[in-house]
Amino acid sequence: MALTLGAAPAARADMQADRDLCSSSKPQIAIPNCTLVIKDRTQPPDVRALALSNRGFASQSIGEVDDAIADYDAAIKIVLGAGIGRHGPTAKLLAKTYVNRGVAYGMRDNPTQALKDYDAALALDPGLDSARYNRAMLLADRPKPAPAAPPR
């Protein structure tokens, strides 16, 4: 019984370390530590969603765009499914996840989905500059319609 009681604080400390390392800017550190947090079903939905979003960002940074999109999809599903994504810090997390997924879709030549994600991000956080900027750049890159023929 002493082992169980002694292991609980150690396990919590290990999980906190995993959560901290999940935010690393180094993908080789972030990805495995985020995976540990994601797999721990005792973690609250917002913590697991953040870990998915962080792992997606790390994957995207090393060119694993499909893995990144899958993680962003899962993060969005968790937040929306838990009903925690419309206000406060979780809304900001959700908005940033939409932006990151929009960038990933842009990397996959899917501007339509990217635009939807930027719009979703702005609906949650109208002041999110990265969503506004990426949306504007996407629209600026779209081909312009041919001018109308002059009347005859």
Secondary structure, 3 states (H helix, E strand, C coil): CHHHHHHHHHHHHHHHHHHHHCCCCCHHHHHHHHHHHHHCCCCCHHHHHHHHHHHHHHHHHCCCHHHHHHHHHHHHHHHHHHCCCCCHHHHHHHHHHHHHHHHHHHHCCCHHHHHHHHHHHHHHCCCCHHHHHHHHHHHHHCCCCCCCCCCC
